[in-house]
Amino acid sequence: MPEKTYYGGQAVMEGVMMRGRTTMAVAARAPSGDIAVYHEELRGSNFAKRVRPLPFIRGVFMLWDTMVLGMRALVLSANVGLSEEVDDSGSENEEPQTLAGIALWGTVAVSIAFSIGLFFILPLVVISFLDRYISSSIVSNVIEGLIRLSLLIGYMLLLRSIKDVRRVFMYHGAEHKTINAYEAGDPLDVEHVRRHSLQHTRCGTGFLLVVVLISIVIFAFLGRPDFLLRVASRIVFVPVIAAIAYEFIKWSAAHDTNRFVRILIAPSLALQRLTTSEPDALMLEVAIVSLKRVLVAEEAWSMSEIEQPGIVAIDEMGRELPVPEPAL
């Protein structure tokens, strides 16, 4: 039997990115009130296609691909607003400022370095000052893990206190509700989608929690070597831990109706309350349009089934196409 397609997504600036097996789409609310939509076919490398069926190995490559795609979607959604500013200035020939190419890859690299530094190296620095009072290496490593967990939760609470980020979290909730509605077989309209849960088993927030919890278990048994060696071990094991976490998320999503699995993923679902908020009707509409565009591109739906006014097609830089695609 063909493998089931799991649709997923990510909240972006005033919008949502949705992804299927072969296609991605970004829908963002433009300042004009229209919904700007971009979609493209995902062209993975031959190597990526070969490792996709391989457990644990595939996780590292899938996560890298997801991070790069998510950053592109985030930049694209920001460019939608920038393009509107250019139009308002009256300079029709002026190109909007965009982030692409080397700058985009640099941003991804800095993001990874920041994450490793904050959640893996900083806890190790803190515990190095406490080690003189701790006789057991296992206890030392577990406390380091608890510091890492505290940093993760604190970081999410800090983000939630920022007004603009709270709007992104509302779009995050819209993304979850839309996918939940689709997987439940409900109609993809605002009335039905808003009834669904803000939580989802395949959420990135839950993935981060699983990464932290797995790291506590693995690092607990690595002993307490010299500081630089401990730093190296934290960096080297990041891909390994991420790959294990990926497989857990994939397995739990496939068995989320099992009572034991529901108990296991309960902390992940609870943590999502920090990164999701109840969206309004306009946000739900954007998320629905994004998922519908993916479904059309993957021939799960016909274009005639999802036509609606107020949709503008954009290119990969966030600029409105001169000859737009048929309105969704």
Contacts in CASP RR format, 6 or more apart in sequence:
PFRMAT RR
TARGET T0000
AUTHOR 0000-0000-0000
METHOD contacts of the structure
MODEL  1
MPEKTYYGGQAVMEGVMMRGRTTMAVAARAPSGDIAVYHEELRGSNFAKR
VRPLPFIRGVFMLWDTMVLGMRALVLSANVGLSEEVDDSGSENEEPQTLA
GIALWGTVAVSIAFSIGLFFILPLVVISFLDRYISSSIVSNVIEGLIRLS
LLIGYMLLLRSIKDVRRVFMYHGAEHKTINAYEAGDPLDVEHVRRHSLQH
TRCGTGFLLVVVLISIVIFAFLGRPDFLLRVASRIVFVPVIAAIAYEFIK
WSAAHDTNRFVRILIAPSLALQRLTTSEPDALMLEVAIVSLKRVLVAEEA
WSMSEIEQPGIVAIDEMGRELPVPEPAL
5 20 0 8 1.000
5 21 0 8 1.000
5 298 0 8 1.000
6 20 0 8 1.000
6 202 0 8 1.000
6 253 0 8 1.000
7 18 0 8 1.000
7 19 0 8 1.000
7 20 0 8 1.000
7 179 0 8 1.000
7 182 0 8 1.000
7 183 0 8 1.000
7 291 0 8 1.000
7 294 0 8 1.000
8 18 0 8 1.000
8 19 0 8 1.000
8 20 0 8 1.000
8 175 0 8 1.000
8 179 0 8 1.000
8 202 0 8 1.000
9 16 0 8 1.000
9 17 0 8 1.000
9 18 0 8 1.000
9 19 0 8 1.000
9 175 0 8 1.000
9 179 0 8 1.000
10 16 0 8 1.000
10 17 0 8 1.000
10 70 0 8 1.000
10 73 0 8 1.000
10 74 0 8 1.000
10 172 0 8 1.000
10 175 0 8 1.000
11 17 0 8 1.000
11 168 0 8 1.000
11 169 0 8 1.000
11 171 0 8 1.000
11 172 0 8 1.000
11 173 0 8 1.000
11 174 0 8 1.000
11 175 0 8 1.000
12 26 0 8 1.000
12 28 0 8 1.000
12 70 0 8 1.000
12 73 0 8 1.000
12 74 0 8 1.000
12 76 0 8 1.000
12 77 0 8 1.000
12 78 0 8 1.000
12 168 0 8 1.000
12 171 0 8 1.000
13 28 0 8 1.000
13 74 0 8 1.000
13 77 0 8 1.000
13 78 0 8 1.000
13 80 0 8 1.000
13 81 0 8 1.000
13 168 0 8 1.000
14 28 0 8 1.000
14 29 0 8 1.000
14 77 0 8 1.000
14 80 0 8 1.000
14 81 0 8 1.000
14 167 0 8 1.000
14 171 0 8 1.000
14 286 0 8 1.000
15 26 0 8 1.000
15 27 0 8 1.000
15 28 0 8 1.000
15 29 0 8 1.000
15 77 0 8 1.000
15 171 0 8 1.000
15 283 0 8 1.000
15 286 0 8 1.000
15 287 0 8 1.000
15 290 0 8 1.000
16 26 0 8 1.000
16 27 0 8 1.000
16 28 0 8 1.000
16 171 0 8 1.000
16 174 0 8 1.000
16 175 0 8 1.000
16 178 0 8 1.000
16 286 0 8 1.000
16 287 0 8 1.000
16 290 0 8 1.000
16 291 0 8 1.000
17 24 0 8 1.000
17 25 0 8 1.000
17 26 0 8 1.000
17 69 0 8 1.000
17 70 0 8 1.000
17 73 0 8 1.000
17 77 0 8 1.000
17 290 0 8 1.000
18 24 0 8 1.000
18 25 0 8 1.000
18 26 0 8 1.000
18 27 0 8 1.000
18 175 0 8 1.000
18 178 0 8 1.000
18 179 0 8 1.000
18 287 0 8 1.000
18 290 0 8 1.000
18 291 0 8 1.000
18 293 0 8 1.000
18 294 0 8 1.000
19 25 0 8 1.000
19 42 0 8 1.000
19 69 0 8 1.000
19 294 0 8 1.000
20 42 0 8 1.000
20 294 0 8 1.000
20 298 0 8 1.000
21 42 0 8 1.000
21 298 0 8 1.000
22 41 0 8 1.000
22 42 0 8 1.000
22 297 0 8 1.000
22 298 0 8 1.000
23 39 0 8 1.000
23 40 0 8 1.000
23 41 0 8 1.000
23 42 0 8 1.000
23 294 0 8 1.000
23 297 0 8 1.000
23 298 0 8 1.000
24 39 0 8 1.000
24 40 0 8 1.000
24 42 0 8 1.000
24 69 0 8 1.000
24 73 0 8 1.000
24 294 0 8 1.000
25 37 0 8 1.000
25 38 0 8 1.000
25 39 0 8 1.000
25 290 0 8 1.000
25 291 0 8 1.000
25 293 0 8 1.000
25 294 0 8 1.000
25 297 0 8 1.000
26 37 0 8 1.000
26 38 0 8 1.000
26 39 0 8 1.000
26 73 0 8 1.000
26 76 0 8 1.000
26 77 0 8 1.000
26 290 0 8 1.000
27 35 0 8 1.000
27 36 0 8 1.000
27 37 0 8 1.000
27 286 0 8 1.000
27 287 0 8 1.000
27 289 0 8 1.000
27 290 0 8 1.000
27 293 0 8 1.000
28 35 0 8 1.000
28 36 0 8 1.000
28 76 0 8 1.000
28 77 0 8 1.000
28 80 0 8 1.000
28 81 0 8 1.000
28 286 0 8 1.000
29 35 0 8 1.000
29 36 0 8 1.000
29 282 0 8 1.000
29 283 0 8 1.000
29 286 0 8 1.000
30 36 0 8 1.000
30 80 0 8 1.000
30 81 0 8 1.000
30 84 0 8 1.000
30 312 0 8 1.000
31 81 0 8 1.000
31 84 0 8 1.000
32 84 0 8 1.000
33 310 0 8 1.000
34 310 0 8 1.000
34 311 0 8 1.000
34 312 0 8 1.000
35 285 0 8 1.000
35 286 0 8 1.000
35 289 0 8 1.000
35 310 0 8 1.000
35 311 0 8 1.000
35 312 0 8 1.000
36 80 0 8 1.000
36 312 0 8 1.000
36 313 0 8 1.000
36 314 0 8 1.000
36 318 0 8 1.000
36 320 0 8 1.000
37 289 0 8 1.000
37 290 0 8 1.000
37 293 0 8 1.000
37 311 0 8 1.000
37 312 0 8 1.000
37 313 0 8 1.000
37 314 0 8 1.000
37 328 0 8 1.000
38 76 0 8 1.000
38 313 0 8 1.000
38 314 0 8 1.000
38 315 0 8 1.000
38 316 0 8 1.000
38 318 0 8 1.000
39 293 0 8 1.000
39 294 0 8 1.000
39 297 0 8 1.000
40 316 0 8 1.000
41 297 0 8 1.000
42 69 0 8 1.000
44 65 0 8 1.000
47 61 0 8 1.000
48 61 0 8 1.000
48 65 0 8 1.000
51 57 0 8 1.000
51 58 0 8 1.000
51 61 0 8 1.000
52 58 0 8 1.000
52 62 0 8 1.000
55 247 0 8 1.000
56 243 0 8 1.000
56 244 0 8 1.000
56 247 0 8 1.000
57 243 0 8 1.000
58 243 0 8 1.000
58 246 0 8 1.000
59 242 0 8 1.000
59 243 0 8 1.000
59 246 0 8 1.000
59 247 0 8 1.000
60 239 0 8 1.000
60 242 0 8 1.000
60 243 0 8 1.000
62 246 0 8 1.000
63 242 0 8 1.000
63 243 0 8 1.000
63 246 0 8 1.000
67 108 0 8 1.000
67 111 0 8 1.000
67 112 0 8 1.000
68 108 0 8 1.000
71 104 0 8 1.000
71 107 0 8 1.000
71 108 0 8 1.000
71 111 0 8 1.000
72 104 0 8 1.000
75 98 0 8 1.000
75 99 0 8 1.000
75 100 0 8 1.000
75 104 0 8 1.000
76 314 0 8 1.000
76 316 0 8 1.000
76 317 0 8 1.000
76 318 0 8 1.000
78 99 0 8 1.000
79 96 0 8 1.000
79 98 0 8 1.000
79 99 0 8 1.000
79 317 0 8 1.000
79 318 0 8 1.000
79 319 0 8 1.000
80 314 0 8 1.000
80 318 0 8 1.000
82 96 0 8 1.000
82 97 0 8 1.000
82 98 0 8 1.000
83 96 0 8 1.000
83 314 0 8 1.000
83 318 0 8 1.000
83 319 0 8 1.000
83 320 0 8 1.000
85 96 0 8 1.000
86 94 0 8 1.000
86 95 0 8 1.000
86 96 0 8 1.000
96 317 0 8 1.000
96 318 0 8 1.000
96 319 0 8 1.000
98 317 0 8 1.000
98 318 0 8 1.000
99 107 0 8 1.000
100 317 0 8 1.000
116 234 0 8 1.000
116 235 0 8 1.000
116 238 0 8 1.000
118 151 0 8 1.000
118 155 0 8 1.000
119 148 0 8 1.000
119 151 0 8 1.000
119 152 0 8 1.000
119 212 0 8 1.000
120 148 0 8 1.000
120 215 0 8 1.000
120 234 0 8 1.000
120 235 0 8 1.000
120 238 0 8 1.000
121 231 0 8 1.000
121 234 0 8 1.000
121 235 0 8 1.000
122 151 0 8 1.000
123 144 0 8 1.000
123 145 0 8 1.000
123 147 0 8 1.000
123 148 0 8 1.000
123 151 0 8 1.000
124 144 0 8 1.000
124 227 0 8 1.000
124 230 0 8 1.000
124 231 0 8 1.000
124 234 0 8 1.000
126 144 0 8 1.000
126 147 0 8 1.000
127 140 0 8 1.000
127 141 0 8 1.000
127 143 0 8 1.000
127 144 0 8 1.000
127 147 0 8 1.000
128 227 0 8 1.000
130 140 0 8 1.000
130 143 0 8 1.000
131 140 0 8 1.000
131 224 0 8 1.000
134 140 0 8 1.000
134 143 0 8 1.000
137 223 0 8 1.000
137 224 0 8 1.000
138 220 0 8 1.000
138 221 0 8 1.000
138 223 0 8 1.000
140 224 0 8 1.000
141 216 0 8 1.000
141 219 0 8 1.000
141 220 0 8 1.000
141 221 0 8 1.000
141 222 0 8 1.000
141 223 0 8 1.000
141 224 0 8 1.000
142 216 0 8 1.000
142 220 0 8 1.000
144 219 0 8 1.000
145 212 0 8 1.000
145 215 0 8 1.000
145 216 0 8 1.000
145 219 0 8 1.000
146 216 0 8 1.000
148 212 0 8 1.000
148 215 0 8 1.000
148 216 0 8 1.000
149 212 0 8 1.000
149 213 0 8 1.000
149 216 0 8 1.000
152 208 0 8 1.000
152 209 0 8 1.000
152 212 0 8 1.000
153 271 0 8 1.000
153 274 0 8 1.000
156 205 0 8 1.000
156 271 0 8 1.000
156 274 0 8 1.000
156 275 0 8 1.000
157 274 0 8 1.000
159 165 0 8 1.000
159 169 0 8 1.000
159 275 0 8 1.000
160 166 0 8 1.000
160 169 0 8 1.000
160 274 0 8 1.000
160 275 0 8 1.000
166 277 0 8 1.000
169 275 0 8 1.000
169 276 0 8 1.000
169 277 0 8 1.000
170 276 0 8 1.000
170 277 0 8 1.000
170 278 0 8 1.000
170 279 0 8 1.000
170 280 0 8 1.000
170 283 0 8 1.000
171 279 0 8 1.000
171 283 0 8 1.000
171 286 0 8 1.000
171 287 0 8 1.000
172 275 0 8 1.000
172 276 0 8 1.000
172 277 0 8 1.000
173 198 0 8 1.000
173 276 0 8 1.000
173 277 0 8 1.000
173 278 0 8 1.000
173 279 0 8 1.000
174 193 0 8 1.000
174 279 0 8 1.000
174 283 0 8 1.000
174 284 0 8 1.000
174 286 0 8 1.000
174 287 0 8 1.000
175 287 0 8 1.000
176 196 0 8 1.000
176 197 0 8 1.000
176 198 0 8 1.000
176 199 0 8 1.000
176 200 0 8 1.000
176 203 0 8 1.000
176 272 0 8 1.000
176 276 0 8 1.000
177 193 0 8 1.000
177 194 0 8 1.000
177 196 0 8 1.000
177 197 0 8 1.000
177 198 0 8 1.000
177 279 0 8 1.000
177 284 0 8 1.000
177 287 0 8 1.000
178 188 0 8 1.000
178 193 0 8 1.000
178 196 0 8 1.000
178 284 0 8 1.000
178 287 0 8 1.000
178 288 0 8 1.000
178 290 0 8 1.000
178 291 0 8 1.000
179 200 0 8 1.000
179 291 0 8 1.000
180 196 0 8 1.000
180 197 0 8 1.000
180 200 0 8 1.000
181 187 0 8 1.000
181 188 0 8 1.000
181 192 0 8 1.000
181 193 0 8 1.000
181 195 0 8 1.000
181 196 0 8 1.000
182 188 0 8 1.000
182 291 0 8 1.000
184 196 0 8 1.000
186 192 0 8 1.000
186 193 0 8 1.000
186 195 0 8 1.000
186 196 0 8 1.000
188 288 0 8 1.000
188 291 0 8 1.000
188 292 0 8 1.000
189 288 0 8 1.000
190 281 0 8 1.000
190 284 0 8 1.000
190 285 0 8 1.000
190 288 0 8 1.000
193 284 0 8 1.000
193 287 0 8 1.000
193 288 0 8 1.000
194 279 0 8 1.000
194 281 0 8 1.000
194 284 0 8 1.000
198 272 0 8 1.000
198 273 0 8 1.000
198 276 0 8 1.000
198 277 0 8 1.000
198 278 0 8 1.000
199 269 0 8 1.000
199 272 0 8 1.000
199 273 0 8 1.000
199 276 0 8 1.000
200 272 0 8 1.000
201 249 0 8 1.000
201 252 0 8 1.000
201 253 0 8 1.000
201 256 0 8 1.000
201 265 0 8 1.000
201 268 0 8 1.000
201 269 0 8 1.000
202 249 0 8 1.000
202 253 0 8 1.000
203 268 0 8 1.000
203 272 0 8 1.000
203 275 0 8 1.000
204 249 0 8 1.000
205 268 0 8 1.000
205 271 0 8 1.000
205 272 0 8 1.000
205 274 0 8 1.000
205 275 0 8 1.000
205 276 0 8 1.000
206 249 0 8 1.000
206 265 0 8 1.000
206 268 0 8 1.000
206 269 0 8 1.000
206 271 0 8 1.000
206 272 0 8 1.000
207 245 0 8 1.000
207 246 0 8 1.000
207 249 0 8 1.000
207 268 0 8 1.000
209 267 0 8 1.000
209 268 0 8 1.000
209 271 0 8 1.000
210 245 0 8 1.000
210 248 0 8 1.000
210 249 0 8 1.000
210 268 0 8 1.000
211 241 0 8 1.000
211 242 0 8 1.000
211 245 0 8 1.000
213 267 0 8 1.000
214 241 0 8 1.000
214 244 0 8 1.000
214 245 0 8 1.000
214 248 0 8 1.000
215 237 0 8 1.000
215 241 0 8 1.000
218 237 0 8 1.000
218 240 0 8 1.000
218 241 0 8 1.000
219 233 0 8 1.000
219 234 0 8 1.000
219 237 0 8 1.000
222 230 0 8 1.000
222 233 0 8 1.000
224 230 0 8 1.000
225 233 0 8 1.000
252 261 0 8 1.000
252 264 0 8 1.000
252 265 0 8 1.000
255 261 0 8 1.000
256 262 0 8 1.000
256 265 0 8 1.000
279 287 0 8 1.000
289 308 0 8 1.000
289 311 0 8 1.000
289 328 0 8 1.000
292 301 0 8 1.000
292 306 0 8 1.000
292 328 0 8 1.000
293 328 0 8 1.000
295 301 0 8 1.000
295 306 0 8 1.000
296 302 0 8 1.000
296 303 0 8 1.000
296 306 0 8 1.000
296 328 0 8 1.000
303 326 0 8 1.000
303 328 0 8 1.000
306 328 0 8 1.000
307 326 0 8 1.000
307 327 0 8 1.000
307 328 0 8 1.000
308 327 0 8 1.000
308 328 0 8 1.000
309 327 0 8 1.000
310 327 0 8 1.000
311 327 0 8 1.000
311 328 0 8 1.000
312 320 0 8 1.000
312 321 0 8 1.000
312 324 0 8 1.000
313 320 0 8 1.000
313 321 0 8 1.000
313 324 0 8 1.000
313 325 0 8 1.000
314 320 0 8 1.000
314 321 0 8 1.000
315 321 0 8 1.000
END
